[in-house]
Each structure stands twice: as structure tokens, then as C-alpha cells.
Amino acid sequence: MGIRDALQHFTVMGPMGSLLDADHDMLGNGRFLSFETENLMQLDDKAVIPVLLYLFRRIEQRLDGSPTLVLLDEAWSYLQHALFRNRLRDWLKTMRRKNAVVVMATQQISDIANSDIADVVLENCPTKILLPNAESKNPGSRAFYERVGLNDRELDILQVSVPKQHYYVVSKLGRRLVDLGVGRVALAWVGVNGREERQLVESVIEQYPDMWRSEWLRLRGLAKWADYLDRMEGSLEQQKEEKSCV
């Protein structure tokens, strides 16, 4: 009875059933899999630990030697749990043998620097991509950047770099400031960030299911590009109709 009562928590009869209970594994077999864990990480450990352990284990099982990227966004949320810190420590040391790379992304460099596995992360992540930071030379931030190995000149570069345009890359091949040259149109797609902006995109899709791309551009103040996109899509539709009539 004790075991059954304990497991009931993870079945459809309990609060975790919607996450873990099923008659078959529904993870999927696609080459690209993405998991939104924002809501999950707001739950207690009874939910977070079993679900993430399952996902981590399934990721490991899929590593067959094919080149693989394991992207962990908002990595600070994983570093808060001792159980997952240990798993990340192991991944950073062993993933390369399986032709896989772990990418850890976080808003604050202090999330890594203050972690119990900071040394492992810094030693096993030879490539570091640093975002612009106007506060990079303040005493509180400076210590973290110096631990990464940046000098005064590099801190100056971070301080005056342009957000969402410049990225400072540190790797075995060297160090340099990278400018992606991303314009307003590209940023309208790749620069969507935060829950409010995502919800705004979803509302546009719901309101304009067939024309949401151009309507989104108009909403971002890019009416000329929206008109151009409409013309392009109209031309493609016309070509399809002409081919179907041949």
C-alpha cells in the first residue's frame, strides 16, 4: 500500500499525472526537440525533480554519436538544484565523448560564477559568448568577468557594445567582438523575448491565422516590409494556381 500510495502522486489520479502518466512514451523522435520548463520550474521539487530526471535520461539515451547540441536556456534554474548541478557537472565532462555539446545560457554571469560547479563550467566550456553590459566595470560585475579571464580593454568593449547586435566571443581560436548585422526586420523574428512578447505573437496568430507574419511586421512598425511580404506570398500563391491548372 505504501508504494502504491507514493506512486499515485505521479498518475492521473494525482497532481503529476498530466506530466508523467501515459500508456506510452510521448517524447517524440524528431531531430529537433524543445521543452518549455518555465512553468515546471515554478512548481515544488516533487514535480521538478522527476520530470527533469526523465528528460535528462531520455536526452542521454538519444546520444548515438550523431552531432548533437544540448541547449539549456535559463541555466540558473538548473544550477539551483544540487541534483541537477551534479548531472551538469557530469555532462560537461563526458558529452564530448558522445559527440555532443552542452550550451548553457543565462542572463547573469554571476549565475555561473556563484555556482558550486563554476570551476567545472569555466574549464569545460572553452567557448564563451558574452553579451553587452554597461555595468561590466562596476566592482560587483568586474570580479565575475575577471574570473572568466577578461582584461580592462575587453571590459571596455562590453561596456560600449550594442545590445542584440554585438557579442563578445572567447574561444581557443581567439577573442573578438562579433556584429551579426541584424536589422529591424530580422529582430522582429529572432528578437522576441519574454512572456509578454510571446503572448503578443500568439494573439496576432490567433487573430490573423493566414496573414499573421505581415501583421506582426506592421505591429513592429515595418509596414513597407509587411506589404512586400504580402506581395511575395500573393505571387507564390498565383504560381501554385497556375501550375495546378497546367
C-alpha positions in Angstrom: 0.0 0.0 0.0 2.8 2.4 0.8 4.4 2.1 -2.7 1.0 2.4 -4.4 0.2 5.5 -2.4 3.6 7.0 -3.3 3.2 6.3 -7.0 -0.3 7.6 -7.1 1.1 11.1 -6.9 2.6 10.6 -10.4 -0.5 9.1 -12.0 -3.7 10.6 -13.5 -5.2 10.1 -10.0 -2.7 12.5 -8.6 -1.4 16.1 -9.4 1.5 14.9 -11.5 -0.5 12.7 -13.9 -0.6 15.3 -16.6 3.2 15.4 -16.8 4.2 11.8 -16.3 1.4 9.3 -16.7 0.8 7.8 -20.1 0.5 4.4 -21.7 3.5 5.1 -24.0 6.4 7.5 -24.2 5.2 10.6 -25.9 8.6 12.4 -26.1 8.9 12.1 -29.8 11.6 11.0 -32.2 12.3 14.2 -34.2 15.7 15.6 -34.8 14.8 18.8 -33.0 13.1 18.7 -29.7 12.3 21.6 -27.4 10.9 21.7 -23.9 9.4 24.8 -22.2 10.2 24.3 -18.5 9.3 27.8 -17.2 6.1 26.7 -15.6 7.6 23.5 -14.4 10.4 25.2 -12.5 7.9 27.2 -10.6 6.5 24.0 -9.0 7.9 22.3 -6.0 10.6 19.6 -6.0 8.0 16.8 -6.2 7.3 17.9 -9.7 10.6 19.4 -10.9 12.9 16.6 -9.9 11.1 13.6 -11.5 10.2 15.4 -14.7 13.7 16.8 -15.3 15.4 13.5 -14.4 13.2 11.8 -17.0 14.1 14.4 -19.6 17.8 14.3 -18.8 17.7 10.5 -19.0 15.9 10.5 -22.4 18.4 13.0 -23.8 21.2 10.7 -22.8 19.6 7.7 -24.4 19.3 9.6 -27.7 23.0 10.2 -27.9 24.1 7.8 -30.6 27.3 9.5 -31.8 25.5 11.9 -34.2 26.5 15.6 -33.7 24.1 16.9 -31.0 23.6 20.2 -29.3 22.0 20.2 -25.8 20.8 23.7 -25.2 19.9 24.7 -21.6 18.3 28.1 -21.6 17.9 29.9 -18.3 20.6 27.6 -16.9 20.4 29.3 -13.5 17.2 27.4 -12.8 19.1 24.1 -13.1 22.1 25.3 -11.1 19.8 26.0 -8.1 19.2 22.2 -7.6 22.1 20.2 -6.2 20.8 17.1 -8.1 21.0 18.8 -11.5 24.2 20.6 -10.7 25.8 17.1 -10.4 24.2 16.0 -13.6 25.5 19.1 -15.5 29.0 18.5 -14.0 29.0 15.0 -15.5 27.6 16.2 -18.8 30.3 18.9 -19.2 33.0 16.3 -18.6 31.6 13.4 -20.7 29.4 14.8 -23.5 32.3 15.4 -25.9 33.0 11.6 -26.0 29.5 11.2 -27.3 29.9 13.9 -30.0 27.6 16.2 -28.1 28.0 19.8 -26.9 26.3 21.4 -23.9 25.3 25.0 -24.3 24.4 26.9 -21.1 22.7 30.2 -21.5 21.9 32.6 -18.6 21.1 36.2 -18.1 23.7 36.9 -15.5 27.3 35.8 -15.5 27.1 35.7 -11.7 24.7 32.7 -12.0 27.7 30.7 -13.2 30.4 32.4 -11.1 28.5 31.8 -7.9 27.6 28.2 -8.6 29.2 25.3 -6.8 30.4 23.9 -10.2 31.8 27.2 -11.5 35.2 25.8 -12.0 33.9 22.8 -14.0 31.8 25.1 -16.2 34.7 27.5 -16.9 37.2 24.7 -17.6 34.9 22.7 -19.8 33.3 25.5 -21.8 36.2 26.7 -24.0 33.8 28.9 -26.0 32.1 31.8 -24.1 29.7 34.3 -25.7 29.3 37.4 -23.6 26.5 40.0 -24.1 27.0 43.7 -23.9 26.8 45.0 -20.3 27.0 48.7 -19.4 27.9 47.7 -15.8 30.7 45.4 -16.7 33.4 47.6 -15.0 31.4 48.1 -11.8 33.2 46.3 -8.9 30.4 43.8 -8.4 30.4 42.6 -12.0 34.1 43.1 -12.7 35.1 40.3 -10.4 33.0 37.8 -12.4 34.4 38.9 -15.7 38.0 38.7 -14.4 37.3 35.2 -13.3 36.3 34.4 -16.9 39.7 35.9 -18.0 38.7 39.3 -19.4 41.1 42.3 -19.1 40.4 46.0 -18.9 40.2 46.5 -22.7 37.7 43.7 -23.0 35.6 45.1 -20.2 35.6 48.5 -22.1 34.3 46.7 -25.2 31.5 45.0 -23.3 30.6 48.4 -21.7 30.0 50.2 -25.0 28.7 47.3 -27.1 25.2 47.4 -28.6 22.6 45.0 -27.1 21.1 42.5 -29.5 23.7 43.4 -32.1 27.2 42.8 -30.6 28.5 39.6 -28.9 32.0 39.1 -27.5 33.3 35.7 -28.3 36.1 34.0 -26.3 37.4 30.7 -27.7 40.5 28.7 -28.3 40.7 30.4 -31.7 40.9 33.9 -30.2 38.8 36.7 -29.0 36.8 39.2 -30.9 33.6 41.3 -31.0 31.1 39.9 -33.4 28.5 42.1 -35.1 25.7 40.0 -36.5 24.4 42.9 -38.6 20.9 42.0 -37.6 18.4 44.7 -38.8 14.9 45.6 -37.6 13.2 43.0 -39.8 15.3 40.1 -38.6 15.0 41.3 -35.0 11.2 41.3 -35.4 11.5 37.5 -35.6 14.6 36.5 -33.6 14.4 39.3 -31.1 11.1 38.2 -29.5 11.8 37.8 -25.8 9.8 37.4 -22.6 6.4 36.1 -21.9 4.5 39.3 -22.8 6.0 39.4 -26.3 5.4 35.7 -26.9 1.8 36.2 -25.8 1.5 39.1 -28.2 2.7 37.0 -31.1 0.2 34.3 -30.2 -2.6 36.8 -30.2 -1.6 38.0 -33.6 -1.5 34.4 -34.9 -5.0 33.8 -33.4 -6.4 37.0 -34.9 -4.8 36.6 -38.4 -4.1 32.9 -38.9 -3.3 33.2 -42.6 -1.6 36.7 -42.6 -0.1 36.8 -39.2 3.5 37.3 -40.5 2.8 40.5 -42.3 0.5 41.7 -39.5 3.3 41.1 -37.0 5.7 43.2 -39.1 3.1 46.0 -39.2 2.8 45.8 -35.4 6.6 46.2 -35.2 6.4 49.4 -37.3 7.6 47.7 -40.5 4.6 48.4 -42.8 6.7 48.5 -46.0 8.2 45.2 -45.3 4.8 43.8 -44.4 3.4 45.0 -47.8 6.4 43.4 -49.5 5.8 40.1 -47.8 2.1 40.2 -48.8 3.1 40.7 -52.4 5.6 37.9 -52.3 3.1 35.5 -50.7 0.5 36.5 -53.2 2.9 35.9 -56.1 3.7 32.4 -54.8 0.0 31.5 -54.4 -0.6 32.7 -58.0 2.3 30.5 -59.3 0.8 27.5 -57.4 -2.6 28.1 -59.0 -1.0 28.4 -62.5 0.9 25.1 -62.1 -2.2 23.3 -60.9 -4.1 24.5 -64.0 -1.4 23.1 -66.4 
